[in-house]
Amino acid sequence: MHVITRKKLNEFARDHPAAKRPLDAWFKIMNRAEFQSLIEIRTAFPATDDVQGRCVFNIGGNKFRLVTKIEYRWQKIFIVAVMTHEDYDRGAWKPKRKK
């Protein structure tokens, strides 16, 4: 899969050094993989969920969250947000629902 872009991962790791190693490991696996579904992703990352059309990865043993948008057909994964578990729980990253 083609990860777009690593910049958000690197910026987050600068501010949260404990996230660097698990984010690098995630990037390495995802960049080499050819997943076709969330079910396949869960073979490598069991604690991954679909939340409002986004694929949310549990990174660093429940300390961080990586929110992505995946286009399986084109093998592209877009980084939406990287955050601490606490920031994720606040829900600011979630797309606004249309009325």
N, C-alpha and C positions, 0 to 999 in steps of 0.2 A: 504494500500500500504506500502511496505517496503522502507523507505527512506535510500539511500546509499550515503553518510554518513552524519551524523550531524556535523562532524568536521568542514567543510567549513562554515556552518552556525554560529557555535560558534566562529570561528576565525574572521569572518566578524563582528559579534556583539561586539567582544572585541574592535575592531578598530572604530566601529560606534555604540555607545551605543543606539542611537535612533532606531536602527534596531532590537534590541533584542526582544522586546515584539511582534512586528508583525511577526518576523521569528519564534518565539516560537509558536505563534498562528497558523501559516501556517503548521509547523511541526506536531502539535497536530491534526489538521484536516486531513492532508494527511496521517498520520500514521494510522488513524482509518478508513479511507475511502477505498472503493473498486470501484474506478472509472474505467469505460470501454472505455472512449473516452474524447476528449477535450470538447465536448458538455456537458458531465456530469460534468467535472471539472468547467466549467463556471457557473454551478448552485451555486457553493460555492465561486468561484473566477471569477467574470464577466470580469475583466480586464486581461484576460490571452490570449496569442496569440501563434500561431505556427509560428516560424521563422526558416526557413531552417532546418526543422525537429526537432527543439527543442521547448519545451514548456516554454514560458517566462511569469513569473508571475510578476505583478506589486505589490510591497510590500511597506507598510508604506505610503500609499497615494501618490504614484508617486515619491517617493524619492529614492527607491531602485528597483533593478531588480534581479530576481532569475531565472537563466537559467537552465533547466533540460532536461534530456533525459528520456522519459517514455516508459517502456515496459509493456503495459497494460495486455498482455497475462500472464505475470509472476507476475504482480502486484508489479513491482519494479520501483522506481524513483531515477535516478542518478543525483546528484547535479553536474552540469557542472561549474557554476560560480555564484558568488554573488557579486553584484557591485552597485555603485551609478548609478543614472539615467545618469549622465554625462559620466561616464565610458562606460555605455551601448551604448550611442549614438556614441561613438568613434568606436564601432564595433570590437574591438580587440578579443573578445570572439568567433566571428563567424568562423565556420570551413572554411578552405581554399578550394576553388573550384579547382577541377582537370581540367587540360587543355586537 
